[in-house]
């Protein structure tokens, strides 16, 4: 008759130890997995923003004024992944701030909510973009614009970070460009510094809670006016 070996298999104590070790490994892997997911998400958003800027430049190159020269940028969409917003009789946009008009740009819809702000003069379908034209939007490392990253910007895109502090100084600066009551973009001054708050958008590395200016995860990309002029010259839209 065959008898069982009392030494075979795991004892309850050994099983408990193994389960404890596995639990510790799993707990240690969760933060790492979350961090990797965050990095991947930010990379995808960066790609979306870059594609958006390229699409805007391409749009301008393919939309001349009635004279066949010059160019204009699309108006912001009212809805996410929507079509270009409406225009006034003089060719200006009804709204200068809203969402990226993905439908008009031929871009695939994304899960990211891409905000879009355009200088009124760059989007006017009647007067359009002129050689040497300068935008009035400013990209800075702080709301006071002590460190300026981009001057005379004609258009920009940004995605609000999931963990950005809505009451934080830096994150709030990217929401100051619109009148929440009317939905209209607030006016920008053409001179400066100092620049009107509605003209200033903040861009810098991601920061966590407790950082100066509050938690900040916004991702911002802007269109260089010089690059836009160059592309329009290359396509004979300017001068």
Number of C-alpha atoms within 10 A of each C-alpha: 2 4 5 6 7 6 7 7 9 10 10 9 9 11 11 12 12 13 12 12 11 12 12 11 11 11 11 11 12 11 11 11 11 11 12 12 12 12 12 12 13 17 12 14 21 17 11 20 24 17 13 25 19 14 17 24 21 16 18 23 24 15 18 22 18 11 9 11 18 25 28 24 27 25 31 27 24 18 15 20 22 16 19 21 20 16 16 11 10 10 16 20 25 17 23 27 28 24 25 33 27 23 15 17 18 11 15 9 13 13 8 17 17 23 21 22 24 27 25 25 23 27 25 22 26 18 17 23 29 18 17 11 15 20 23 26 27 27 24 20 18 20 25 17 18 11 12 16 15 18 16 20 21 26 26 25 23 26 22 20 18 10 14 20 20 18 12 17 17 27 25 19 22 24 16 17 23 19 14 11 6 9 15 15 22 19 17 19 15 14 10 9 10 11 18 21 21 21 26 28 28 26 26 16 9 14 16 14 13 9 11 12 19 19 22 28 22 23 20 22 18 24 22 20 22 16 11 20 24 15 17 25 15 12 12 14 24 20 12
